Amino acid sequence: MRAVIQRVTEASVKVEGKVVGAIGNGLLILLGIEHDDDEQDALWLAEKIAALRIFSDAEGKMNASIADAKGAALVISQFTLHAKTKKGNRPSFIRAARPEHAVPMYDKFVTFLEKTLGKPVQTGSFGAMMQVSLVNDGPVTIWIDTKNKE
């Protein structure tokens, strides 16, 4: 699994002009799933994101987690995070999981994140054409890949 995590002051996602998910202060998580990702990847990533100390503490230092900051989370599926661009100019998405595998893994990740944070998580609509809006705070943007634990 790959995730791009953005600390935001607000974020929302629309499908066909209707807002399907929105948060204030928190994290926008763009999630890409590979065909060989499993529940362990989803659990590790959810726990890692929940524990990331990327919010300001009382002294203004980047030392607080999303839970410490009482932030919310919005998770958006994004298969394009597995784009391969080595050959030519048209990306290949051969490593991205097919929906029959990706949907259950996406759902597992959201469930694990909700359990870790102790509250509901907002989501987009898997497989839909979505319009994502955000105000990146900092800006803070972090990329994590469960295969190399970075």
C-alpha positions in Angstrom: 0.0 0.0 0.0 1.1 3.5 -0.7 -0.3 6.6 1.0 0.2 10.3 0.5 -0.7 11.9 3.8 -1.4 15.7 3.9 -1.9 17.7 7.0 -4.9 19.9 6.3 -7.0 22.6 7.9 -9.9 21.4 5.7 -10.6 18.9 3.0 -13.6 17.5 1.1 -14.4 15.2 -1.7 -17.3 15.5 -4.2 -18.8 12.9 -6.4 -21.2 14.1 -9.2 -21.2 17.5 -7.5 -22.3 16.2 -4.0 -20.0 16.3 -1.0 -19.5 12.7 0.2 -16.8 13.3 2.7 -15.4 16.4 4.5 -13.2 17.2 7.5 -11.7 20.2 9.2 -8.3 20.0 10.9 -6.7 16.6 10.3 -5.3 14.4 7.6 -6.2 13.8 4.0 -5.0 10.3 3.1 -4.7 9.3 -0.6 -4.5 5.5 -0.6 -3.2 3.3 -3.4 -3.5 -0.5 -3.1 -1.3 -3.1 -4.9 -2.4 -6.5 -5.9 -0.2 -8.2 -3.3 -1.2 -5.9 -0.3 -2.8 -7.8 2.6 -4.4 -7.1 6.0 -1.0 -6.7 7.6 -0.1 -3.9 5.2 -3.5 -2.2 6.1 -3.0 -2.6 9.8 0.7 -1.4 9.8 -0.2 1.6 7.7 -3.2 2.6 9.8 -1.2 2.4 13.0 1.7 4.3 11.5 -0.4 7.1 10.2 -2.3 7.4 13.5 1.0 7.6 15.4 2.8 10.1 13.1 3.8 13.2 15.1 3.1 15.8 12.4 0.9 18.2 14.3 2.0 21.1 16.4 2.2 20.6 20.2 1.6 23.3 22.8 5.1 24.7 22.1 4.5 24.9 18.3 6.8 22.0 17.6 5.8 19.2 15.2 5.4 16.6 18.0 1.7 15.7 18.2 -0.3 12.9 16.5 -3.7 13.3 14.9 -5.3 11.9 18.1 -3.4 14.5 20.2 -4.5 17.2 17.9 -8.1 15.9 17.9 -8.0 15.8 14.2 -10.2 14.0 11.7 -9.2 11.8 8.7 -10.5 11.6 5.1 -9.4 8.6 3.1 -9.5 8.7 -0.7 -8.7 5.7 -2.9 -6.1 6.5 -5.5 -4.8 3.8 -7.8 -2.6 6.2 -9.6 -0.2 6.1 -6.7 1.1 2.9 -8.3 1.8 4.5 -11.7 4.9 3.2 -13.5 6.4 5.9 -15.7 9.7 4.3 -16.8 8.7 3.6 -20.4 7.1 6.2 -22.6 4.8 9.0 -21.5 1.7 7.1 -20.6 1.7 5.7 -17.1 1.1 2.0 -16.5 -1.1 1.0 -13.6 -0.3 -2.7 -13.8 0.7 -2.9 -10.1 -2.5 -1.4 -8.9 -4.9 -3.9 -7.5 -8.1 -4.8 -9.3 -11.3 -3.7 -7.5 -12.1 -7.2 -6.3 -9.0 -7.1 -4.1 -8.6 -3.3 -3.7 -12.1 -2.7 -2.2 -11.8 -5.1 0.7 -8.3 -3.8 1.4 -9.5 -0.2 1.3 -12.3 -1.1 3.7 -9.9 -2.9 6.0 -7.6 0.1 6.1 -10.5 2.4 6.9 -11.7 0.0 9.7 -8.2 -0.3 11.2 -7.8 3.5 11.1 -11.2 4.0 12.8 -10.3 1.5 15.5 -6.9 3.1 16.0 -8.2 6.6 16.2 -11.3 5.7 18.1 -13.7 7.6 15.9 -15.3 7.4 12.4 -13.2 8.3 9.3 -14.6 10.1 6.3 -14.1 8.5 2.9 -14.6 9.2 -0.8 -16.4 6.7 -3.1 -14.1 3.9 -4.3 -13.7 3.8 -8.0 -15.8 7.0 -8.6 -14.5 10.1 -10.4 -13.9 12.4 -7.5 -13.0 16.1 -7.0 -10.8 16.5 -3.9 -10.4 20.0 -2.3 -8.0 20.7 0.4 -6.0 23.4 2.3 -2.6 21.8 3.0 -1.4 23.0 6.4 2.3 23.8 6.6 2.5 22.4 3.9 3.0 19.0 5.4 2.9 16.1 2.9 4.3 12.6 3.6 4.6 9.6 1.4 4.6 6.1 2.9 5.0 2.7 1.2 4.3 -0.5 3.2 6.7 -2.6 1.1 9.7 -0.7 2.2 8.3 0.7 5.4 9.3 4.3 4.5 
